[in-house]
Amino acid sequence: MDAGGMEQLDPQGASTTAALAGLLRELKHRSGLPLRALEERACARGEVLARSTVSDMLRGTRLPSPATLAAFVRACGVADADVAAWLEARWRAQAADARPPEPASAASAPADVPPPRRGHLSTVALRLGGLRGRTLKWALAGATAGLLSLSVWALAAAVGAHPPPSQATPRTQSTTPKSPRGYVEIRPARTPELCLSEGRDTRGDYMNAVAAQVPCAEARPPHTYLRPVDAASANTPYFIEWQHPQHGPGCLTRRREGPGQDLLEPWPWKSCDATRPYQHFRIEPVGPTGTRYRLRLDGTQHCVGLREESTQTGADVTVEPCTAAADQEFLIRAAA
């Protein structure tokens, strides 16, 4: 493939399944290779690229899995360093397909910012008591009928679509100040150079991924999205949704028992719904300026804070009794 042509084919502008499919068709055209040759190329790399799956992907009838997309673009000649950009485009398309529409009254609400800029997928480098890098595997634990069940949010996990939006008639505009929503960064007010993102239990008691404060430059992916639990309600709590180009969407969930009790961990979106208040957060302004917020678990007097009020990089986030402590105050800004 012509190197100049490859540089001009930039997936950063693709944000829907149709747009991504169009770029993939053009990528195949520029490669000059039939599907059989692409399949053989992928096989030589130890990757699976079924022609029937590729045909569906190129027609735009379904979104490819991350593994299929990566194998296809590499077979077409895309450099390994550029594969992450195509996976980011897939994430944007998945997020657009799954996002419920805003209610009619949302015209008067602040518009959601565009998806965050392209990031880089990196490797894990974790140490006890601190966070050095990002991980490519999110784990979750949930209790059902009093029994603990574990599952893993892995690289090619296929999570369910977002729940359908409420069919209730949208309410008229309220005079209550609107909470932030859309793509955001959540920063501890005391350490605004840090952002809430993926980390590990610094005590080493719980091995699954949990929310922690990490340098903002290393905080994406996952991308944070504040999604109303009930888009038709003017007084709704929010899901703190994490979206990842490979792992898919999920929501931060309070661990209610076990070694990770009161930590926040990401659950796959198919396990997030309006019947689980331990996934719902009230975003409450703190102080007269209206620039700081408290994240209170819906229906409780428990708030999000930092373990032992730590300001250290890698400190994990906990759910604790609401107080006036500074570690429970956060800045919420639109993601650039």
N, C-alpha and C positions, 0 to 999 in steps of 0.2 A: 504494500500500500504506500502511496505517496505520503511522505512525512508531512508536507505542507497541508495536504488535504486532511490529515488526521488532526492537525492543530486547529483547523477551522471548524471541525465538527465538535462543538462544545456542548456537553449535556447539561451545563449549569442552568440553561434557560428552560429545560423541560420540567413541567410541574404536574402533568396529567399522564394517564396511561396512554392516551392517544398520541400525545406529543412524544413520549418516550418511544413508542412503537415506530413512529415516523423516523426518528433519529436512528433506531436500530436497523430499519430497512435501508436507510442511506448508508449506514456503516457497512452492512453486508454488500451493498452495491459497490462501494469503493474498494472492498476487499477483493472483489472479482472472483469469489469462491462460491461454489454451489454448497448446498446444505451437507451433502455427503462429505465433502472435503473439510468443512468446518467441524463436523462430528469426528472425523479422523484426527484432526489437529487437537481437539479437546482430549480425545482418548490417549493421545501420545503424552499429554501432560497429566494423565491419571484422573481426568475429569469426565463427567457424564454430560452429554449434550444430545438428547434425543431429538430427532428431526421433527416428530409430531409436536413436541413441546415448543420447539423453536418456531414452527409454523404458527401456532397459536399466539406466541409472543409477538411475532412480526405483524400479525393481523390486528393486534391490540385487543383480542378477545379476552385475554387474562394477563395479569401482571406476572412476570416470571419470578421464580424464587431468587433470592440473592445469589445462591450458588450457580444457578443456570445463567443468570445475567453475567456474572463474573466470567464463567467459562466461555460464553458466547463472545463477549467483547475481546477477551484475550485471543480467542481463535481468529477473530477478525484482524488482529494485529495491534490492539491497544496495549500500550506498555503497562506493566504491573503498577507503576507509580500513579497511573491515571485511572485505574479501575475504581478507586474510591469515589471519584466524581460521578461515575455511572451509578454506583450504589446509592449515592446521595440523591440522584435524580429519581431512582426507584422509590426511595423513602418519601420524597415529595409527592410522587404519584399515589402511593399508598395512603398517605395522609389526606390528600385531596379526595380520593375515592371514599374514605371512611368518615370524613368529617360531616357531621350533621349540619343542615342549613341553619342559619340564624333565624330567629323569629322576625315577623314583619316589622315589629317595633325597633329592631336592632339598627334601623337606619339612623336613629338618633344617638346610637351608642358609638364609642370610639372604635374605629376600624382596626381589625387585627393587622399586625405588621406582616410583611412577607416572610416566607420561610427563611431561616438563617442562612448565611453564606456557607459555601462549601467548606467542610472541615476535612481532617485527615484521620483515617482509621489507624490507630497505633496499638502497641502491644502492652501487655500487663507488666508492671514492675512494682509490686506492693511490698511494704514492710510493715511489721507490727508497730502500731503507734503512729504511722504516717502513710501517706499515699504518694507514690511516685508517678504513676501512669494510669492508663485506662485498661479496662478489662473487656474481653470479647465474649464473656459468658455471664448472664444475669441469672441468678437462682432465686426461687421463691419458695415460701412455705405457707400453707393455708390450712386452717382447721375446718372440717366439715363434720357435722353431727358428733362433735366432741372428739374426733380422731384427727391426728395430724397427718397430712399428706404432703409430700414434697414433689416438686417438678422443677425442671430446668428451662430457663429461657435461653435457648442455645442459638448458635450462629444462624441457622437456617430455619428457626422456629416459625411456624405459620400460625399466627394468632388470629382470633376471630375479628370480625368487623365491629366497629363501634355500635353501641346500642342505638336504635332508631330514636330520632328526636321526639319529644313530647308532642302529642296531637292537640294539646290544650290551646285555646285561643290566646294569642300573645296579649299580655297586659299592656295597658297604656303606660306611657313614660312616667317614671317615678321621680320624685324630687330627692330620693335618697341617693347620695353619691355612689357612682358606679365603681365596682371593684375592678382592678386591672384584670385583663383577660388576654388570651392569645399567646403568642410566643414571647416568653419573658426570660429574664435572668432574676433569680432570687438570691440576694446578697445579704449576709449578716450585716446589720447596721454598724457594728463595731469594727468589722474587718471587710470593708467594701471591695477589697481586691480579691476576695474569695467568693465563690458561688456554690450554691447547693447543687450537688451532682452525685455521681456514683462513687462509692468508697467501700470500705470494709470496717467491721467492728474492730475498733482499736484495742479492745481487751482480748480479742481472739476467741471469744466464747461462741460466736455465731459466724459461720463461714459463708453465708450467702451475701450477695450484694446488698448494700444498704445506702441510704442517703448520708452524705458527709459534706464538709466544706473543703473545697479544693480551689487552686488558682483558677481564675475565670478563663485564662488562656487554655487550660486543659479540660474545661468543663463540658465541652461538646465534641462528639455526641456523648450522651443523649441530649436531645433538645427538649426544653421544658415548655409545656403548653398548659395554660390554665383554662380548663373546660368546664362550663357550667353543668352541674348535675341536672338541672332542669332549665333549659334555655328559655322556656316560656315564663319563668318566674323572675320577678324583680328582686326577690330576696332569696337567692339560691346559694348554697355552698358550691365548692369547686372541687373537681378532681385536679390533683397535681400530676399531670400526665407527662410521662417521659416517652419520647419518640426517638427511635434509633434506626438508621438506614438498613441494618441487618436484623436486629432483634425484633423490630416492629414496635407498636405502641403498648404502653402499660401505665399503671397508676400507682402512686406511692400509697402504701397500705401499712397501717400500724400493726406491728406484731403484738398479739395479745397474750402470748404465753411462751414458755420455753426460754432457752438461753438468749434469744434475740428480743425478749419482751420489751416493748415500748420503742424499739427501733422502727424506722420506716424503710420498707423494702419494695421494689417494683414488682407488681403482679401483672401477668399478661392481661391485655384488655378484655379478653373473654371472661375474666374473673372479676371485672370491675363493673359495678352497677349501682343503681339508685337505692337498693335495699341494704347496702353495707355502709353504715355511717362511719365506720372506722377507716373509710377511704375518702371521706368528705371533709373539706376544710373551709371554715369561715375566714374571710380576709378582712380584717378589722383595722381601720386607721388608728394609729397611736400618736397622741400628742396633737398640738394645735396646728402643726405645719401640714399635716396630711401626706407627708412623704415617707413615713414609716408605717409598717403594718405588723400586726400579730396574726399568726396562723393558728386558729383555734379549731380543734377537732369538733365537728358538728355535734350539738346536743350534749356537750361536756364542758367542764371547766379545766380542760387539759389543752396545752399549747405546744407548739413546736419550739424547741430550744436546742442548745448545744450541750452535750454531756459535760458535766462539771463546769459549765459556763466557759469552756475552753475557747481560746482564740487561735489555737494551733492548726496549721494545715493538716487535713486528714481527720480532724475531730468529727465523730459521728453525731448525727442529728437524733434527738430523742423526743418522745412525747412525755410531757411532765406537767404538774399542776401549774396553771397560769399564775404568774406573778408580775411584778413591775420590773423584773430583772432585765438588763439590757440584752442578754443573750436571746431573748424571745422577740426582739425587734428586727425586722428585715426591710430592706429596700427591694422594691419590685419594679423593674424597668423593662421596657420593650426590648427584645433581643435585636441587636444590630445585624 
